[in-house]
């Protein structure tokens, strides 16, 4: 199993460790997922996300390469901007979702999901007809996500860069905790605010200890992947492998806003997705809250009032913030309106739920 720069620290803190995408990762620490979740909602927590993949795309052909492979319009980015996007496949499905950072005029960083790193890299290499310079730096970059309403206050103690001047989905590069070339990115997967920071792996332990020292009076805690999942689900953020896959189109998944058909966009299955946009999709990804007691899980069936199966749950959990069962899933389009009553089939029982507009947790 691969290690991150923080594996020994997690183990020393009593984390429950588990294999995730080939990495030995902390699922939860000693206080448990609910406490970790609420720490991020109300205060500040730190996630080790060093398992994520980072690819550099460089040179005069970098922009054209990205326009040919990603769904969103990369030409809109200025240096310092970040964009959420995906790689569509040849069948209108999604290879992965990711962030694109415009680091310099002719230098971009892609941040991809750990579980898809090898598949994504192979796809990039196979689709580099224009001859962009590609570099897989996944093993040479560490990443922490410092999330929650108190995150900025804590991080500001460790840098002279004015973090209030880094708007959402932008970044700056500079000195942080005495370490050079740290990327400070106003992004996250929690909906609670905060930053994701990228650094050299050898600086990892120094940065970790500096952050925990700086955040001691704010009650900072380490947070595992368990709470990362409950936090993103309360926001209605897609998880690759559950809510989006090789078989789901961005339009079905509610990701039409990152699927641009501008001039110069030549991604695979563009024509298919354009047709889908014009004609509409047969199913849609929805978010729901349970009215009855229970916990929805992926692959549970979704039924209408008459008992007809209309879809399937893709993600589900007991919401720590709302203390009710919540989830996401695909249903036939005609059943996808917000406010529609649906039923989650749990071991033969039908639990009443209602389709809602995310986020399910209001910060």
C-alpha positions in Angstrom: 0.0 0.0 0.0 1.2 3.5 -0.8 1.8 5.9 2.1 1.3 9.7 2.2 3.7 12.1 3.9 1.4 11.9 6.9 0.8 8.1 7.4 2.9 7.9 10.5 1.2 10.9 12.0 -2.3 9.4 11.4 -1.2 6.2 13.1 0.3 8.0 16.1 -3.1 9.8 16.5 -5.0 6.5 16.7 -6.6 6.8 13.3 -8.6 3.9 11.9 -6.7 3.3 8.7 -8.0 1.6 5.6 -6.9 1.1 2.0 -8.3 3.7 -0.4 -7.3 3.8 -4.1 -4.1 1.9 -3.2 -3.2 4.3 -0.3 -3.2 3.7 3.4 -5.7 6.4 4.5 -7.3 7.6 7.8 -11.1 6.9 7.7 -11.7 8.4 11.2 -9.8 9.4 14.3 -10.6 8.7 18.0 -13.6 11.0 18.3 -15.5 9.5 15.4 -17.1 10.7 12.1 -20.0 12.7 13.6 -17.7 14.8 15.8 -15.2 15.3 13.0 -18.1 16.3 10.6 -19.4 18.9 13.1 -15.8 20.2 13.8 -15.6 21.2 10.1 -19.1 22.6 10.0 -18.6 24.8 13.1 -14.8 25.2 13.4 -11.8 23.9 11.5 -10.4 20.5 10.5 -7.5 19.2 8.4 -7.8 16.4 5.8 -4.9 14.5 4.3 -5.7 14.5 0.6 -2.1 13.7 -0.6 -3.5 10.6 -2.4 -5.0 12.9 -5.1 -3.2 13.0 -8.5 -1.5 16.1 -10.0 -0.6 16.3 -13.7 1.2 19.3 -15.3 0.2 20.4 -18.8 2.8 22.7 -20.2 4.0 24.5 -23.4 2.4 26.4 -26.3 0.0 23.5 -27.0 -1.2 23.2 -23.3 -4.5 25.2 -23.8 -5.4 23.4 -27.0 -4.8 20.0 -25.4 -7.1 20.9 -22.5 -9.8 22.2 -24.8 -9.6 18.9 -26.7 -10.0 16.7 -23.6 -12.0 18.5 -20.9 -15.7 19.5 -20.9 -15.3 23.1 -19.6 -13.9 26.1 -21.4 -10.3 26.5 -20.2 -9.8 29.6 -22.4 -11.8 31.5 -19.8 -9.1 31.0 -17.1 -6.6 33.8 -16.1 -3.4 32.9 -14.3 -4.5 32.2 -10.7 -7.9 30.9 -11.7 -9.3 27.4 -11.0 -12.0 25.5 -12.9 -14.1 22.4 -12.1 -14.3 20.2 -15.2 -14.4 16.5 -16.3 -13.0 14.2 -19.0 -15.9 13.0 -21.2 -15.3 9.6 -22.7 -16.3 8.4 -26.2 -19.7 7.2 -25.1 -20.9 10.4 -23.3 -19.9 9.1 -19.9 -17.3 10.6 -17.5 -13.7 9.3 -17.1 -13.1 11.5 -14.1 -14.0 14.9 -12.6 -11.2 17.3 -11.7 -9.9 20.8 -11.0 -7.8 22.7 -13.6 -5.4 25.4 -12.2 -3.9 28.0 -14.6 -0.5 28.2 -12.9 1.3 30.3 -15.6 0.4 31.4 -19.1 1.5 28.1 -20.6 1.4 25.9 -17.5 -1.7 24.2 -16.0 -2.2 21.7 -13.2 -4.9 19.0 -13.2 -5.9 17.6 -9.9 -7.6 14.2 -10.4 -9.2 11.6 -8.1 -6.8 9.1 -6.6 -8.8 6.1 -7.7 -8.7 7.2 -11.4 -5.1 8.5 -11.5 -3.7 5.7 -13.7 -6.7 5.7 -16.0 -6.6 9.5 -16.3 -2.9 9.6 -17.1 -3.3 6.9 -19.8 -6.2 8.9 -21.3 -4.1 12.1 -21.4 -1.2 10.4 -23.0 -3.4 8.7 -25.6 -5.2 11.9 -26.5 -2.2 14.2 -26.7 -2.3 14.6 -30.5 -1.3 18.2 -30.3 1.9 17.5 -28.5 1.5 19.3 -25.2 4.2 18.7 -22.5 2.7 16.3 -19.9 4.2 15.5 -16.5 2.7 13.2 -13.8 3.7 14.8 -10.5 1.3 12.8 -8.3 4.1 11.3 -6.2 6.0 14.7 -5.9 3.1 16.8 -4.5 1.5 16.6 -1.0 -1.9 18.1 -0.3 -3.9 19.1 2.8 -7.4 20.5 2.9 -8.0 22.9 5.8 -11.7 23.3 5.9 -14.3 25.1 8.1 -15.4 28.7 9.0 -12.2 29.2 11.1 -9.8 27.8 8.5 -8.7 31.2 7.1 -8.1 32.6 10.5 -5.8 29.7 11.4 -3.9 29.7 8.1 -3.4 33.5 8.0 -1.1 33.1 11.1 1.3 31.1 8.9 1.7 33.3 5.8 2.2 37.0 4.7 -0.1 36.4 1.7 -3.5 38.1 2.4 -5.8 35.1 2.3 -8.9 37.4 2.2 -7.6 38.5 -1.3 -7.9 35.0 -2.7 -11.5 34.6 -3.9 -13.3 31.3 -4.2 -11.8 29.1 -7.0 -8.6 31.1 -7.3 -5.1 30.5 -5.8 -1.8 32.1 -4.9 1.7 30.6 -4.6 4.2 31.7 -2.0 5.7 31.1 1.4 3.6 29.2 4.0 4.8 28.0 7.4 8.3 28.8 6.3 8.1 26.6 3.2 8.5 27.9 -0.4 6.3 27.4 -3.4 3.1 26.4 -1.5 -0.1 26.7 -3.5 -2.9 28.2 -1.4 -6.2 27.4 -3.2 -9.6 28.7 -2.1 -11.4 25.4 -2.8 -12.8 22.4 -1.0 -15.1 19.4 -1.0 -17.0 20.2 2.2 -19.1 23.4 1.6 -17.7 24.7 4.9 -15.2 27.1 3.4 -11.4 27.0 3.7 -8.3 26.2 1.6 -6.6 23.3 -0.1 -2.8 23.6 0.0 -0.2 21.9 -2.2 3.5 21.5 -1.2 6.6 19.4 -1.6 6.2 16.1 0.3 9.4 16.7 2.3 7.7 19.8 3.8 4.6 17.9 4.8 5.3 17.2 8.4 6.6 20.7 9.1 3.4 22.2 7.5 1.1 19.8 9.4 2.6 20.6 12.8 2.6 24.3 12.1 -1.1 24.2 11.2 -2.0 22.3 14.3 0.0 24.7 16.5 -1.6 27.7 14.9 -5.1 26.2 15.2 -4.8 25.0 18.8 -7.0 27.7 20.3 -9.5 27.3 17.5 -9.9 23.6 18.5 -8.4 22.3 15.2 -8.7 18.5 14.6 -7.6 16.0 12.0 -10.5 14.7 9.9 -10.7 11.4 8.1 -12.3 10.3 4.8 -15.5 9.2 6.5 -16.4 12.8 7.4 -15.2 14.0 4.0 -17.9 11.8 2.5 -20.7 13.0 4.8 -19.8 16.6 4.3 -19.7 16.4 0.5 -23.0 14.5 0.5 -24.8 17.2 2.6 -23.7 19.7 -0.1 -24.9 17.4 -3.0 -21.3 17.2 -4.4 -20.8 14.3 -6.8 -18.4 11.5 -5.8 -16.8 9.7 -8.7 -17.6 5.9 -8.7 -21.0 6.6 -7.1 -22.8 9.6 -8.5 -20.8 9.9 -11.7 -19.1 7.1 -13.6 -18.1 6.0 -17.1 -21.8 5.3 -17.7 -23.3 8.7 -16.5 -23.3 11.7 -18.7 -22.5 15.2 -17.3 -25.9 16.4 -18.3 -27.7 13.6 -16.4 -25.5 14.4 -13.4 -26.5 18.1 -13.4 -23.1 19.1 -14.7 -24.3 20.9 -17.8 -22.7 24.0 -16.2 -19.3 22.5 -16.8 -20.1 21.2 -20.3 -19.4 23.9 -22.8 -19.9 23.7 -26.5 -17.9 26.8 -27.4 -15.9 27.2 -30.5 -12.5 25.4 -30.0 -14.0 22.7 -27.7 -13.4 19.3 -29.3 -13.7 16.9 -26.4 -14.8 13.2 -27.1 -18.6 12.7 -27.6 -19.2 16.5 -27.9 -21.8 15.9 -30.7 -23.5 13.2 -28.5 -23.7 15.5 -25.5 -24.9 18.4 -27.7 -27.7 16.3 -29.0 -28.5 15.2 -25.4 -28.7 18.9 -24.4 -31.1 19.7 -27.2 -33.3 16.6 -26.7 -33.1 16.3 -22.9 -32.0 13.3 -20.8 -34.0 10.3 -19.8 -32.8 10.3 -16.1 -31.5 12.9 -13.7 -29.3 12.9 -10.6 -31.4 14.1 -7.7 -30.8 14.8 -4.0 -33.3 13.6 -1.3 -34.1 13.7 2.4 -35.8 10.8 4.1 -39.1 11.6 5.9 -39.1 8.1 7.5 -36.3 6.8 9.8 -33.6 4.9 8.0 -30.3 5.2 6.2 -30.2 5.0 2.4 -27.3 3.2 0.8 -26.0 3.1 -2.7 -27.8 0.6 -5.0 -31.1 0.7 -3.0 -34.0 1.0 -5.4 -36.1 4.2 -5.7 -39.9 3.8 -6.2 -42.8 6.1 -6.9 -46.0 6.2 -4.9 -47.5 3.3 -7.0 -44.5 1.2 -6.2 -42.9 1.3 -9.7 -39.1 1.3 -9.6 -38.0 4.6 -11.1 -34.3 4.7 -10.2 -31.5 3.8 -7.8 -29.6 5.5 -4.9 -26.0 6.3 -5.7 -24.9 7.8 -2.4 -26.5 7.8 1.0 -25.8 8.4 4.7 -27.2 9.5 8.0 -26.6 13.3 7.9 -24.7 14.4 11.1 -25.9 18.0 10.7 -29.6 17.2 10.0 -29.8 13.9 11.9 -31.9 12.3 9.1 -31.1 10.0 6.2 -30.0 11.8 3.0 -28.8 10.7 -0.4 -28.4 11.1 -4.1 -29.5 8.9 -6.9 -30.8 8.7 -10.5 -34.5 8.7 -11.3 -36.5 9.0 -14.5 -36.7 12.6 -15.6 -40.4 12.8 -15.2 -40.0 12.0 -11.5 -37.1 14.4 -10.9 -38.8 17.7 -9.8 -37.9 19.2 -6.5 -40.6 18.5 -4.0 -41.6 15.1 -5.5 -42.4 12.3 -3.0 -40.3 9.2 -3.6 -39.7 6.0 -1.7 -36.4 4.3 -0.9 -36.7 0.5 -0.8 -34.8 -0.8 2.2 -34.9 -4.6 2.6 -38.5 -4.7 1.3 -39.7 -1.7 3.2 -40.6 1.5 1.5 -39.2 4.6 3.2 -40.8 8.0 2.2 -38.4 10.7 1.0 -38.6 14.0 -0.8 -36.5 15.3 -3.6 -34.7 18.5 -2.5 -32.4 21.1 -4.1 -28.9 20.8 -2.7 -27.2 21.9 -0.5 -29.0 19.9 2.2 -27.0 21.6 4.9 -27.3 25.4 5.0 -24.1 26.8 6.3 
